[in-house]
């Protein structure tokens, strides 16, 4: 009996949204000052198709969990707490409203769509492979940049703003790879134990995934991102335990065989930039601004100055040179703008979905479910570390985080269904 489901419009549009998500180019500025990327526009079309299909089929809708509603709700209060809140037409208040809308898009709208459209393990697998294919394209693009550009700091694939001038963001690109590369190696475990007929193809796919991970690391010129990628890959091993020697072997090969070479040939661009002292024997400006951000958080505790208002307020607390694009501490940025409660809710969301991913990986009844869950759990580890050196709540990575949350939830629910149906299927 053929139980294959027909492809819906919302499903195809959702896959297209996933393909467009890791991209900061081609942004369009609306009259309200909101920058829309192709992924934002495609997500809107997907929402329309999803609503129409759900209404026609009278299908049950699975809503985001309470922790995401709390995160968005707390962040949405930030415009009222911004310095311009007394006059809602003030630029700071308008900026906070726009950034709050982004949070709603990533953690409510995107989660709602992905959670309901990618509602089976096979559809999660397809979404992950689409993201992996796009990541492969980004890595190849970054390799071309690495060969063409004399300055490694210009290597950022599609991350950075493209307007009158190109402002590449190597930190945002590296932070994205901290999410994507662990997911990619999780696919090595998802391949499982192939039979004799498919063993060659499975081996070729596994080697291709490992090679792509190696090339991805070779294009990273952000020291913080390098640390985050390694943490994410090690996280995949920690979640996998002894279940997948293939994943462990792949991670060890990448970390031991590639990382030392990557650090040696990176020169001053890499871990050296994270040192405590700058060239003038003063404290690294990176950490000086972190301290200033903490002072701003203390001054505006617990509501912050309004989402998106970090740059316009940090100069009150810090008079040093402006940091490179997307190199701020993401936790400090969210805490000082969205407020301490928003930061707490983000950590609660990461703990919630991290727990689901770990539990799902360790109890998965199939190799596919195990590998997918382990890779997504590793992505959350990469996210935790990458946030220290770059804010990931930005265009290009924010939507990917919403996708990761949704895919983890789907895999968790699928494992629960499997556990409930197995006893019934085995009983006489």
N, C-alpha and C positions, 0 to 999 in steps of 0.2 A: 504494500500500500504506500502510495506516495504522499507523505505528509509535509512536503515542502510548501512553505507559505509563499503566496504571490508577493512580488515586490511592490510596495506602496510608494506613492509619490513622496510622502514624508520621509520614508526610509532612504530613498535615493538623495533627497535634498539634505538629510542629516549627514550622510556620508560625504557629500560635497562640502558641507560646513566643516567637517573634521579635516578635510584636505586643505581648506583655506585658513584654518585656525592659526597655525604658526607663521604668521605673516604680519608685519607692521607697515608694509609698503602700500601704496595706492590708496591712502586714506583720503576721504572726502570730508571737508569741513562744511557742516550745515549752517544755516543762518543763526541757529541757537548756539553755535560754537562747538557742537558735538562732532568729534571725529569718528567717522564710520569707515570701517574696513570692509573688504568684500565678505569676510566671514560674518560680520554683523548683519549685513544685508541679507545674506543667505540664511542666517538663523531666523530672521524675521519672516522670510518666505516659508521656511520649514515650520514655523509656529502656525502660520495661516493654514498650511496643508494639514498639519497635525490636528488642529481644532476642527476643521471640516470633516476629516476622516473619523475622529472620535465621536463627533455628533452623529454622523451617518451610521456608524456601527454600534452606537450606544455602548462603547467599550469603557471599562473601568480605568480611571486615571489614577496613577500612583504619584502622589505629591511629594515634594522634597521633605526630608526629615526636619524635626523641630530645630535642630542645631543650625541648619542653614537659614531658616526663617529668623532665628535669633541673631545670627551674624548680620544678615541684611538689615534687619530691623534696627539693631544698634547703630550700624553704619549710617542708616538713613536719617538718624537724629543729628548727625554731624553738621548738616547745613544750619540747623538751628543754633548750634554752638559756635559756629564760625564767627570771626571778628566782624564780618559784614552782615550778620543775621538780623540786626535791627533794621536794615534796609535790604530787602531780599533782592534788589536789583544790583547790589554791590557785587563786584567781580568775584570776591572770595566765596560769597554765598552761591552764586551761579556755578562756580567751579565745583563746589561741594555737591550741588544737586546733580551735575553731570556725572561726577564720579560715583555717586550713589546709584545712578541709573545703570552704570557699568556693573556694579556689584549685583544689582537685581538681574541683569542680563546673564551674568556668568553662573550665579549660584542658585537662581530660581528658574529663570526661563530655560537656559541651556540644560540645566540638570533635569528639569521636567521633560523636555523633549528627548534627551538622550536616554533617560531612565525608562521611558515608555516606548520609544521606537527601537532601541537596541535591547529588546526584552528577552533575549535568549542567549545561551552561551555561543551559539554559532554566529549570531549577529555581533556580539561583543568581539569575537575573533575577527570578523570582517572589519570592524571599526579599527581594531588594533593594527591589522595589516595595512589598512589605508594610511593610518598615521605613520607607520613604519616606512611605507613607500614614500610618503612626503618627506620624512626625515632623511631618507637616503638622497632624495633630490637636493635637500638643503645642504647636506654634507658635501655632495659633489660640487654644488655652487660655491660653498665656502672654500673647498680645495682649489677651485679655479681662482678665487680671489687671493688665496694664499700664494699662488704662483704668479699672479699679475701685480699684486701690490707689494711695494717695498716695505711698508709699515704693517707688521702683523696686527696692530691695533685696529686696522681697517677691516679685518676679516670678521664678518658678522652675518653672512647670508642675507636673509630678508628681514633682519631685525635692525631697527633704526628708523628714523623718519625720512621720508623722501619728499621734499618740497622744493623750495628754491635751492637748498643745499642738502647734501647727503650727510647725515649725522649717524654714522654706524654705531651700533651698540654691541660690542663684543661681550659685555656682561649679560645682556638679555639673551643673546644667542647661546652662550654657555649655560645659562640657567635653564633654557629650554632643553638642551641636551641632557641636563641632570634629570629631567622628567622622562625624556624619550628613550635614552640609552638603556636604563634598567628595564623598561617595558620591552625593548627589543631583545634583550638577553633572556627575558622571561619566555619569549617565544621558543627559545631553544628547549626549555623544559616542556612547553606545550606540544612540541612535536612528538614527545613520548618515545616508546619503543616500537619502531616501524618493523614491518615484516620484511622477509627477504626481497620481495618484489619492489618495495619502496625504500629500502635502506639507503641506496645510493642517492636518491633524490633528497631524503631527509638529511643525510650527511652534508650534501651540497648546500642545502638551505641553512643548516646550522653554521657551517663555515662562512657563508655569506653574511650572516648576522654578526658573527664575531668580527669579521673583516670590517664591516660597516661601523661597528663600535670602535674599532681601532682607528679608523679614518676619522671618525667623529672626534675622538680625543685629540687627534693630531691637529685639528682645526681650532681647538679651544685656546684662546690666549688670555683668558681670565683666570687668575689664580684661585679665586673663590669658587668658580665653576668647576675647576679641576678637582678640588676637594669634594665638592658636592657630587660630582659624577662617581668618584671612587666610593663615597659613602653610600650612594644609591646602589651601586653594583654589589658592594659587600652586604647591603641590606637584603638583596635578592638571595644571597647565599644563606644569610641568617634565617630568613623565612623558610627557605627550602629545606634546611636541615640535611639529612642524609638521603632525601628522596630523589634528588636529581644530581648525580655526579657530573653530568654533562654541563649543567649550569656552573657548578663549582669549578670545573676544569676551565670553562670559558672565562670566568671572572679572574681566576688566578693567572691565566695566560695573558689577559689584557693588562691587569694591574702590575704584575711582576715583569712582564716582557716589554710593555709599551710605556708605562708611566715614567720610569726613570729616564728613558730616552727623551720623552716629551718635556720633562723638567729641565734636562740638560740643554736642549736645543732652543728652549724658550727665551733664554737671555734674561733681560730685565723685565720682560712681560711674562708674568706667571706668579709663582709663589713668592718671589722676591719682593713684589710690590705690596705684599701683605705684612712685611716686616714692620716692627714697631717704630723705626726711625726713618726719616726721609733723608734725601741726599745732603741736606743742610744740617744734619745731626739734630734736627728738631723732631717732635712727635709727628708721626705720619698724619697727614691731613685727613685721611680716611677715618682714623679713630678720634681725631679732634671734632669732626662733624658728628660722629656718633654721640660723643659726650654732649654736644650742643643740642642734638635731637632729644636726648634724655632730659636735658634741662627744660626743653619746650614741653615735653610730656608731663614733667612735674608741674610746670606752671599752668598747664591747661588740663590737669587731671580732673575727672576721668573721661571727659567728652572729646578732647582734642580740639584742634583749630578748624576742623572741617576737611573732609576728604579732598585730595588734590591741592591742598594749600601748603604743602611742605616747603617748596622752594620759595614761596612768597613770604614765609614766616621765619625760615631758618636763619636769615641774615640778621635778625634781631639778636640771635644767640651766638652767631658764628661769623667772624669777619675774615676768615681765611679764603683761599681761592676756591672757586666752585669745583666740586668733584666731577669726574667724568660721568657721562650719561649712564643712568641705571646702576650706579655703583654704591648707592646708599644702602644702609641696613634696612631690609624690608620690615622687620619687626618694629624698629624705631619709627619708621615712616608711618606704618599703620597705627601704632599706639599714639603718636603725637598728632595725627590728623583725624583718624576715625575714633580715637579714644581708647583708653585702657580696656573698656568692655568689649570693643570690637576686636582687639588683639586677643583677649581671652576667649571670645567666641570662635575665632579662627583656630586657635590651638585646640579648642574642644572639638571642632569639626575634623581636624587632622587626627586627633586621638580616636574619634568615633569611626571614621572610615579606615584608619590604620588598623584598628582592632578587627573590623569586619574583614579586611584583606588578609590579615595574618591568620585569622580563624578559618577563612575559606581555603587558603592555600594548604594549611596543615590537615584539613579534613576533606579535601577535594576527592571525589570518587573517580575522577578521570584525569589523565595527564594533561589534557587541554585546560581544564578548569584550574588545575594546580599551577601550570606555567603562567597562565594569564594573571591569576591572582598574585603570584609571587612577583611578577614584573611590576604590577601596579603598586604593590606594597613597597617595592624598592624605589619606585617613582616618588612616593610620599617621603621616604627617607631623603632622597635627593632634594626634594622640595624643602624639607626642614632645614637642611644645611645651606642650600642655595639662598634662602631668604636672609641669611646672615650677611651676605655680600651683595645682594641685589634684590630689589622688590620684584616679585613675580606677579603681583596684582596689577598687571599692565596689559595693554593690548598685545596679542601674540602668545601670551602664556596664561592669562586669566581664564580664557575660554577652555584651554586644554585642562586646567585644573578642574573646572566644572565637569568636563568629560570624564576625567579620571574618577571623580567622586561617583558619577552615575554608573560607570562600568563596574566599579567595585560593588555597588549596591545590587546590580543585576546578578553578578556572579554569586554574591552571598545568598540571594533569594533562590537562585537555581540550586545551590547546594542544599538548602533547606527542603526544597521540593524533592530532591533526590533522596534525602534521608527519610522523608515521610513515605515515599512510594516504594522504596526498596523492601521494607518488611512486608508490605501488602503484596508485592509481586512475588516474593519468595514463599509466602504462606500458601498451604494447600487449599 
